[in-house]
Amino acid sequence: MPSIRAPASKKTATLLVAVKCRPLTEAERRRNRNIIQVIDDKNVVVLDPDLSKDYLDRIQNRTKEKRYCFDHVFGHACTNSDVYKGVRSTIAGVIQGLNATVFAYGSTGSGKTYTMVGTQNDPGLMVLSLNTIFELIKNDRSSDNFEVSCSYLEVYNEVIYDLLEKSSGHLELREDPEHGIVVAGLRSIKVQSADRILELLNLGNSRRKTESTEANATSSRSHAVLEINVKRKQKNQNRNQILRGKLALVDLAGSERASETNSGGQKLRDGANINRSLLALANCINALGKHQKKGLAYVPYRNSKLTRILKDGLSGNSQTVMIATISPADDQYHHTVNTLKYADRAKEIKTHVHKNIGIIDLHVADYQKMIDNLQVEVCRLRKELAEKESHVNVQSVEKNSDGEISWLNTLSQETSENVQERINLQKALFELEETNLRNRTELQHLDDAIIKDKDDAIALVLKSRRQLILDNIRDNEETGTVYRKVLESPLLVCFHIFVAPMNEY
C-alpha cells in the first residue's frame, strides 16, 4: 500500500566527537614513550615528543604541546564497552525512526577496526550496537511490528563491493529523490537476531581487503560500511504509521605514509587511494566547519565515493558520532595531531535530525477493509447457496432442477466474479495513488531546479516537463474518482473493469 511521508519537525544536532587512545604495544614500549595525557573525560593533552626543550621553550610557546577538548575522551585503560556507553543513546533512537551514523577516524594502526569490530573478550561498537537494537525491540511493550535488514559494503580503490556476495561485481552509487544516496544492486538481508547479523559481519570481514605493512600487521585496505535498517509499523485507531530508522557503522581505512610502511607496487597504490579518499573526507569536514562559522561554503562530497556515502551522516538527517582513534607513541605525533585537528573541526558540524515517518492514510486502510469484507461476503453467500441446494425437495429438483439450480449457479458465479473485479479495481486504485506520489516527488524536485537554474533554455525544458507531470497527476486523479464511484456501488451490480494506464514519467 502506498505510504505518504508525514511532515516531521527537524532538530539541529551537533556531531558528537569522542577520542579513544589505545595503549602502547610491547614493541612500542621498548622504543617509544607515551605522549598522550588524558586530563579528564573531556580533555586530552599531546606532549611535545622532543625532550630536549626546557621550561623557557614551553613558556615562550616554542613547544609542540597541544590541548584539546571533546565530548568524550577515553584513555588506554578504557574498553570498547566504556566507549559505547557514551554513544548508546544515539543508537537507541534507530528503533524510533531516527538515523544514526558512527564512524572511526584515525591513522593506520591507531585502533579503528578494534574499536568498531573488537574481539570476543572486548566486542566493538558494531557488535554492541546490534545487541542494543534487538534488546530494545525485544523489550518493546507496544504492539508494533519490527522488521530488521542489513547490508555490508566496502570501498576499495574507489570501487564499491558487496561484502555479503561471494563474487561481487562493481556497484554504482545512485541518488534517489526519496532515500538520498543509495548503492544500486547492494544486497539487503532480513534478519531476526543479532547473532545472525554477527554471522554476516564475520562473513563480510573475511572477504574484506587487508594487508600486512610495517606500520600495521593487519591493515585495512578498504572502507567498510555496515548498514542496519529498522522498519517499525505502528498501529492506532486513525492511521497506520511506519517509522524507518537507519544505523550506519563505518570502519575507515587508516591514513599512512609510504616512508613508514615501506610499501611498493599494489600496496603503494592502495595507500595512495586510501589517503585520497580520507583527504576528501577531511576537506568535507573543513568545509562544513567553515559553513557553521562563516556561512555558506562549498562541500566537495563528489570528490570521493566515501564522502558521498557519508553525506547524510555529515550534514543530512542523522545523529552522528565520530570516534577519533589515536596512538600514544611519540613517533606517531604528527598523525595524532592531524587526527585531533580534524576531530576538533568536526565539533562545529551540525546535522538536521527528524524522524522518517510514513503514513498510510485512513481511506487507504478503509479500502483494505472493504476487500476483506467482500471476501467474507462471498464466502457467506456460497455457504447459503450450498445450504439451499441441500434442502431442495427431491420432487422440486426433478421438476425445476434445470431452472433453479442453473439460476443459483449463475448467481454464485456472478457474485464471485463481482468480488474479484472489485479486488482488481482496488489494487489498480492503490497503484494509481502510489504513482501520483512519485509524480509529486519529482514535481517538487523540478520546482527546486527551476528556481536554481538561470539558463532560460534549460528552464524551458524543465517547465515543459513540469506541465506534463501536472497533466498526468490530474488524469490519474480523475481515473481514481471513477474507480471510487464504482467501488461504492452495490455488491451484486456486475461490471467489467477496464483499467486505464497510469501516467508516470
VMD Tcl script that draws the C-alpha trace (Angstrom):
set ca {
  {0.00 0.00 0.00}
  {1.32 3.47 -0.78}
  {2.94 5.31 2.07}
  {2.89 9.09 2.28}
  {5.72 10.81 4.12}
  {4.38 12.75 7.06}
  {5.75 16.18 7.95}
  {8.30 15.83 10.74}
  {9.83 18.56 12.84}
  {13.57 18.95 12.27}
  {16.02 19.26 15.15}
  {19.56 20.56 14.74}
  {22.19 18.29 16.29}
  {25.95 18.76 16.62}
  {28.34 15.96 15.74}
  {29.30 14.05 18.89}
  {33.09 13.66 18.87}
  {34.89 11.16 21.10}
  {38.62 10.41 21.31}
  {39.99 6.98 22.15}
  {43.68 6.42 22.89}
  {44.96 2.87 22.61}
  {47.74 1.51 24.87}
  {51.34 1.14 23.69}
  {52.21 -2.25 22.24}
  {55.05 -4.35 23.62}
  {57.30 -3.35 20.71}
  {56.46 0.36 21.16}
  {57.28 0.28 24.87}
  {60.86 -0.68 24.05}
  {61.49 2.23 21.67}
  {58.80 4.88 22.30}
  {57.42 6.92 25.14}
  {53.80 7.86 25.85}
  {52.98 11.42 24.74}
  {49.22 11.34 25.50}
  {47.86 12.63 28.81}
  {44.12 12.23 29.43}
  {43.31 15.04 31.89}
  {39.68 14.01 32.45}
  {36.76 12.55 30.47}
  {36.70 15.58 28.13}
  {40.27 16.91 27.87}
  {43.41 15.46 26.35}
  {46.99 16.78 26.01}
  {49.53 15.78 23.36}
  {53.04 16.29 24.77}
  {55.99 17.54 22.75}
  {57.95 14.48 21.54}
  {61.22 16.47 21.79}
  {62.54 16.03 25.36}
  {65.39 18.49 24.85}
  {63.16 21.55 25.18}
  {63.33 23.24 28.55}
  {60.90 25.29 30.62}
  {61.78 28.52 28.77}
  {60.86 26.99 25.43}
  {57.49 25.96 26.83}
  {56.54 29.31 28.33}
  {57.61 31.12 25.16}
  {55.32 28.90 23.16}
  {58.16 27.13 21.36}
  {56.69 23.75 22.25}
  {54.62 21.35 20.18}
  {52.36 20.53 23.12}
  {48.67 20.62 22.12}
  {45.49 20.65 24.23}
  {42.04 19.64 23.03}
  {38.54 19.36 24.49}
  {35.92 16.89 23.17}
  {32.56 15.42 24.16}
  {34.28 12.27 25.46}
  {37.91 11.26 25.95}
  {38.85 7.65 26.71}
  {42.30 6.64 27.94}
  {44.25 3.47 27.19}
  {42.64 1.62 30.13}
  {39.10 2.09 28.74}
  {37.37 -0.79 26.96}
  {35.07 -0.68 23.95}
  {32.14 -1.04 26.37}
  {33.22 2.21 28.06}
  {33.28 3.96 24.69}
  {29.87 2.51 23.79}
  {28.23 3.91 26.92}
  {28.89 7.39 25.57}
  {27.10 6.71 22.25}
  {24.38 4.26 23.27}
  {21.63 6.91 23.37}
  {22.34 7.73 19.72}
  {21.97 4.08 18.74}
  {18.71 3.68 20.71}
  {16.98 6.30 18.54}
  {17.12 3.99 15.48}
  {14.06 1.97 16.56}
  {12.17 5.28 16.92}
  {12.64 6.17 13.23}
  {15.87 8.19 13.54}
  {19.05 7.78 11.51}
  {22.42 7.34 13.20}
  {25.99 7.18 11.89}
  {29.07 6.05 13.81}
  {32.49 6.16 12.18}
  {36.06 5.66 13.40}
  {38.70 8.06 12.06}
  {42.46 7.87 12.51}
  {45.80 6.78 11.11}
  {46.70 3.18 10.34}
  {47.38 1.15 13.47}
  {45.56 3.57 15.77}
  {42.79 1.08 16.66}
  {39.85 1.89 14.36}
  {38.95 -1.69 13.45}
  {39.49 -2.81 17.04}
  {37.07 -0.09 18.19}
  {34.40 -0.91 15.60}
  {34.71 -4.73 15.44}
  {36.62 -5.63 18.61}
  {37.40 -9.13 19.88}
  {35.46 -11.88 21.61}
  {36.58 -10.59 25.03}
  {36.13 -6.91 24.14}
  {33.39 -6.64 21.48}
  {33.43 -3.49 19.37}
  {30.81 -0.83 18.67}
  {29.31 -2.76 15.75}
  {28.58 -5.80 17.94}
  {27.34 -3.77 20.91}
  {25.07 -1.66 18.71}
  {23.42 -4.71 17.16}
  {22.80 -6.24 20.59}
  {21.22 -2.97 21.76}
  {18.84 -2.74 18.78}
  {17.49 -6.28 19.24}
  {17.37 -5.89 23.02}
  {15.22 -2.74 22.65}
  {12.95 -4.50 20.13}
  {12.55 -7.48 22.46}
  {11.69 -5.26 25.45}
  {9.30 -3.02 23.50}
  {5.85 -3.09 25.15}
  {3.86 -1.83 22.17}
  {2.04 -3.93 19.59}
  {4.26 -2.57 16.80}
  {5.78 -4.89 14.21}
  {9.54 -4.65 13.60}
  {11.47 -5.68 10.50}
  {15.30 -5.54 10.53}
  {17.56 -5.86 7.49}
  {21.28 -5.32 6.97}
  {23.79 -4.71 4.19}
  {27.61 -4.61 4.24}
  {29.84 -2.98 1.64}
  {33.43 -1.89 1.19}
  {35.03 0.90 -0.83}
  {38.33 -0.39 -2.18}
  {40.37 1.78 -4.57}
  {37.25 3.91 -5.21}
  {35.24 0.84 -6.25}
  {32.26 -0.40 -4.22}
  {31.87 -4.13 -3.50}
  {29.14 -6.08 -1.68}
  {30.75 -8.00 1.19}
  {27.69 -10.26 1.53}
  {28.10 -11.57 -2.03}
  {30.82 -14.15 -2.71}
  {31.79 -12.73 -6.10}
  {30.51 -9.18 -6.04}
  {30.91 -7.04 -9.12}
  {31.43 -3.28 -9.12}
  {28.42 -1.43 -7.67}
  {27.38 2.10 -8.57}
  {26.06 4.95 -6.45}
  {22.67 6.40 -7.32}
  {20.83 9.43 -5.99}
  {17.23 8.61 -5.11}
  {14.83 11.56 -4.66}
  {13.27 9.97 -1.58}
  {16.06 7.92 0.02}
  {19.09 10.03 -0.94}
  {22.35 8.26 -1.88}
  {21.82 4.52 -2.48}
  {24.09 1.77 -3.81}
  {22.41 0.10 -6.80}
  {22.38 -3.70 -6.56}
  {23.55 -3.86 -2.93}
  {22.14 -6.96 -1.23}
  {19.95 -6.35 1.84}
  {19.21 -9.36 4.05}
  {16.32 -9.59 6.53}
  {17.49 -10.78 9.94}
  {15.73 -11.94 13.10}
  {18.53 -11.71 15.68}
  {21.83 -10.02 16.48}
  {23.61 -13.38 16.15}
  {22.54 -13.62 12.50}
  {23.97 -10.16 11.76}
  {27.19 -11.11 13.56}
  {27.46 -14.14 11.27}
  {27.08 -11.86 8.25}
  {29.56 -9.38 9.76}
  {32.17 -12.10 10.22}
  {31.48 -13.37 6.70}
  {31.92 -9.86 5.28}
  {35.10 -9.23 7.27}
  {36.60 -12.45 5.90}
  {36.15 -11.03 2.38}
  {37.42 -7.56 3.21}
  {40.75 -6.44 1.79}
  {43.53 -6.44 4.42}
  {47.31 -6.44 4.11}
  {50.34 -6.56 6.39}
  {52.51 -3.42 6.37}
  {55.40 -2.29 8.52}
  {53.04 0.13 10.26}
  {50.28 -2.41 10.96}
  {50.25 -6.21 10.81}
  {46.59 -6.34 9.67}
  {46.00 -3.04 7.91}
  {42.50 -2.47 6.47}
  {42.90 -1.55 2.79}
  {39.27 -0.54 2.33}
  {36.50 1.46 4.00}
  {33.69 -0.78 5.29}
  {30.07 0.32 5.91}
  {27.62 -1.91 7.81}
  {24.07 -0.55 7.47}
  {21.17 -1.70 9.65}
  {17.62 -0.71 8.62}
  {14.77 -0.96 11.12}
  {11.19 -0.72 9.84}
  {8.59 -0.23 12.56}
  {4.87 -0.48 11.76}
  {2.78 1.40 14.30}
  {-0.97 0.95 14.65}
  {-3.66 3.14 16.17}
  {-7.32 3.96 15.55}
  {-6.89 6.62 12.90}
  {-3.92 5.60 10.80}
  {-1.13 3.13 10.25}
  {2.28 4.73 10.73}
  {5.63 3.40 9.56}
  {8.94 4.51 11.14}
  {12.16 3.76 9.27}
  {15.43 4.04 11.20}
  {18.89 3.52 9.74}
  {22.19 2.86 11.50}
  {25.43 3.19 9.51}
  {28.55 1.78 11.19}
  {31.71 2.78 9.32}
  {35.22 1.39 9.75}
  {37.55 3.61 7.72}
  {40.91 2.54 6.37}
  {43.80 4.38 8.02}
  {45.92 7.12 6.51}
  {49.56 6.17 6.07}
  {52.87 7.42 4.75}
  {54.74 5.33 2.21}
  {58.03 6.10 4.01}
  {56.66 4.47 7.19}
  {55.06 1.41 5.58}
  {57.85 0.84 3.00}
  {55.15 -0.27 0.59}
  {55.54 -0.75 -3.12}
  {53.50 -1.95 -6.06}
  {49.82 -2.63 -5.28}
  {50.21 -1.73 -1.58}
  {51.57 1.68 -2.55}
  {48.65 2.28 -4.95}
  {46.19 1.16 -2.27}
  {47.74 3.57 0.23}
  {47.54 6.45 -2.25}
  {43.82 5.79 -2.89}
  {43.14 5.49 0.84}
  {44.85 8.82 1.50}
  {42.99 10.44 -1.40}
  {39.57 9.41 -0.06}
  {40.49 10.40 3.51}
  {41.70 13.77 2.23}
  {38.32 14.23 0.54}
  {36.67 13.42 3.89}
  {38.94 15.90 5.68}
  {38.10 18.60 3.09}
  {34.39 17.98 3.67}
  {34.89 18.30 7.43}
  {36.82 21.56 6.92}
  {34.17 22.98 4.59}
  {31.32 22.01 6.93}
  {33.16 23.57 9.87}
  {33.58 26.82 7.92}
  {29.94 26.64 6.87}
  {28.84 26.76 10.50}
  {31.23 29.59 11.40}
  {31.18 31.85 8.33}
  {28.08 30.90 6.38}
  {27.75 29.07 3.07}
  {30.72 27.06 1.83}
  {31.06 24.53 -0.98}
  {31.33 20.98 0.38}
  {33.14 18.64 -2.07}
  {31.16 15.45 -1.45}
  {31.62 14.26 -5.05}
  {35.41 14.06 -4.75}
  {35.12 10.54 -3.34}
  {32.62 7.72 -3.13}
  {33.30 7.52 0.59}
  {32.17 11.12 1.16}
  {29.06 10.59 -0.97}
  {28.12 7.57 1.16}
  {28.76 9.60 4.36}
  {26.89 12.69 3.12}
  {23.81 12.07 5.27}
  {25.95 11.39 8.31}
  {27.97 14.59 7.89}
  {25.27 17.13 7.09}
  {21.94 15.41 6.47}
  {19.32 13.64 8.53}
  {21.45 11.74 11.05}
  {22.67 11.75 14.61}
  {26.39 11.25 14.03}
  {29.24 10.09 16.25}
  {32.90 10.42 15.26}
  {35.37 8.23 17.17}
  {38.89 9.64 16.69}
  {41.41 6.89 17.47}
  {44.99 7.90 18.31}
  {48.29 6.22 19.16}
  {50.23 7.37 22.25}
  {53.64 6.60 20.67}
  {55.92 9.62 20.26}
  {56.88 8.66 16.67}
  {53.16 8.98 15.77}
  {52.96 12.60 16.94}
  {52.14 14.09 13.52}
  {49.41 11.51 12.81}
  {47.94 12.03 16.26}
  {47.83 15.83 15.96}
  {46.31 15.66 12.46}
  {43.58 13.30 13.68}
  {42.78 15.53 16.66}
  {42.82 18.63 14.45}
  {40.13 17.24 12.15}
  {38.17 15.90 15.12}
  {38.26 19.37 16.67}
  {36.88 20.89 13.46}
  {34.18 18.22 13.29}
  {32.73 19.57 16.55}
  {31.38 22.53 14.53}
  {29.39 20.34 12.12}
  {25.63 20.31 12.55}
  {23.07 17.86 11.15}
  {19.29 18.19 10.85}
  {17.59 15.26 12.54}
  {13.98 14.24 12.08}
  {12.00 11.01 12.22}
  {11.47 9.09 9.00}
  {7.70 8.71 9.13}
  {5.48 7.14 6.52}
  {1.71 7.24 6.94}
  {-0.90 5.04 5.34}
  {-3.97 7.26 5.27}
  {-7.28 6.20 6.75}
  {-9.11 5.92 3.41}
  {-6.49 3.51 2.12}
  {-6.95 1.37 5.22}
  {-10.70 1.51 4.58}
  {-10.15 0.14 1.08}
  {-8.31 -2.81 2.52}
  {-11.17 -3.43 4.96}
  {-13.60 -3.25 2.03}
  {-11.69 -6.00 0.22}
  {-11.71 -8.15 3.37}
  {-15.46 -7.58 3.84}
  {-16.16 -8.51 0.23}
  {-14.25 -11.74 0.61}
  {-16.23 -12.59 3.78}
  {-19.47 -11.72 1.93}
  {-18.78 -14.10 -0.95}
  {-17.96 -16.92 1.49}
  {-21.27 -16.31 3.27}
  {-23.25 -16.35 0.02}
  {-21.58 -19.55 -1.11}
  {-22.49 -21.17 2.22}
  {-26.15 -20.08 1.90}
  {-26.33 -21.42 -1.64}
  {-24.93 -24.77 -0.50}
  {-27.47 -24.99 2.33}
  {-30.36 -24.09 -0.02}
  {-29.29 -26.74 -2.51}
  {-29.17 -29.41 0.22}
  {-32.76 -28.64 1.32}
  {-34.32 -28.63 -2.12}
  {-37.22 -31.08 -2.30}
  {-36.38 -34.11 -4.44}
  {-39.56 -33.70 -6.45}
  {-38.94 -29.99 -6.93}
  {-35.44 -30.79 -8.03}
  {-36.80 -33.23 -10.59}
  {-39.26 -30.65 -11.92}
  {-37.25 -27.48 -11.66}
  {-33.64 -28.58 -11.46}
  {-32.78 -27.20 -14.86}
  {-34.19 -23.76 -13.97}
  {-33.47 -23.15 -10.24}
  {-30.07 -24.81 -9.91}
  {-28.94 -23.13 -13.10}
  {-30.02 -19.79 -11.64}
  {-28.21 -20.50 -8.35}
  {-25.05 -21.44 -10.17}
  {-25.24 -18.30 -12.29}
  {-25.78 -16.13 -9.18}
  {-22.83 -17.74 -7.41}
  {-20.55 -17.25 -10.40}
  {-21.58 -13.62 -10.90}
  {-21.07 -12.85 -7.20}
  {-17.59 -14.39 -7.26}
  {-16.65 -12.51 -10.43}
  {-18.01 -9.28 -8.98}
  {-15.87 -9.58 -5.85}
  {-12.77 -10.45 -7.86}
  {-13.36 -7.47 -10.12}
  {-13.67 -5.19 -7.10}
  {-10.42 -6.55 -5.68}
  {-8.68 -5.93 -9.02}
  {-10.14 -2.43 -9.13}
  {-8.93 -1.70 -5.59}
  {-5.42 -2.86 -6.50}
  {-5.47 -0.55 -9.51}
  {-6.52 2.33 -7.24}
  {-3.57 1.65 -4.90}
  {-1.18 1.70 -7.86}
  {-2.67 4.97 -9.11}
  {-2.10 6.64 -5.74}
  {1.44 5.30 -5.47}
  {2.21 6.55 -8.97}
  {0.89 10.02 -8.15}
  {3.04 10.05 -5.00}
  {6.15 9.50 -7.12}
  {4.96 12.11 -9.63}
  {4.55 14.69 -6.86}
  {8.05 13.90 -5.53}
  {9.52 14.57 -8.97}
  {7.39 17.71 -9.25}
  {8.94 19.07 -6.08}
  {12.47 18.43 -7.38}
  {11.59 20.12 -10.68}
  {10.29 23.20 -8.83}
  {13.59 23.43 -6.92}
  {15.59 23.01 -10.14}
  {13.57 25.70 -11.96}
  {14.24 28.19 -9.15}
  {18.01 27.46 -9.08}
  {18.71 27.19 -12.84}
  {19.42 30.51 -14.57}
  {19.70 29.07 -18.08}
  {16.50 30.02 -19.97}
  {16.71 27.05 -22.36}
  {17.07 24.51 -19.55}
  {14.36 26.25 -17.52}
  {12.00 25.98 -20.50}
  {12.60 22.22 -20.75}
  {12.06 21.81 -17.00}
  {8.80 23.80 -17.15}
  {7.57 21.69 -20.05}
  {8.32 18.54 -18.08}
  {6.58 20.02 -15.04}
  {3.41 20.70 -17.03}
  {3.44 17.16 -18.40}
  {3.63 15.71 -14.88}
  {0.81 18.02 -13.71}
  {-1.39 16.75 -16.55}
  {-0.59 13.16 -15.64}
  {-1.45 13.77 -11.98}
  {-4.79 15.31 -12.98}
  {-5.62 12.40 -15.32}
  {-4.75 9.84 -12.63}
  {-6.92 11.65 -10.07}
  {-9.87 11.67 -12.47}
  {-9.44 7.94 -13.11}
  {-9.21 7.34 -9.37}
  {-12.50 9.20 -8.84}
  {-14.23 6.90 -11.34}
  {-12.81 3.83 -9.59}
  {-14.07 5.02 -6.19}
  {-17.60 5.57 -7.51}
  {-17.67 2.04 -8.90}
  {-16.47 0.65 -5.56}
  {-19.34 2.42 -3.79}
  {-21.94 0.63 -5.96}
  {-23.98 -2.33 -4.51}
  {-22.26 -5.69 -4.27}
  {-24.33 -7.54 -6.88}
  {-24.08 -4.91 -9.63}
  {-21.92 -6.68 -12.18}
  {-19.47 -4.66 -14.20}
  {-16.32 -5.13 -16.21}
  {-13.17 -3.23 -15.33}
  {-11.05 -1.56 -17.93}
  {-8.02 -0.23 -16.03}
  {-6.63 2.90 -17.67}
  {-2.84 3.07 -17.97}
  {-1.19 5.03 -15.16}
  {0.71 8.12 -16.12}
  {4.17 8.11 -14.63}
  {7.29 9.62 -16.12}
}
mol new
graphics top color blue
foreach p $ca { graphics top sphere $p radius 0.5 }
foreach p [lrange $ca 0 end-1] q [lrange $ca 1 end] { graphics top cylinder $p $q radius 0.2 }
display resetview
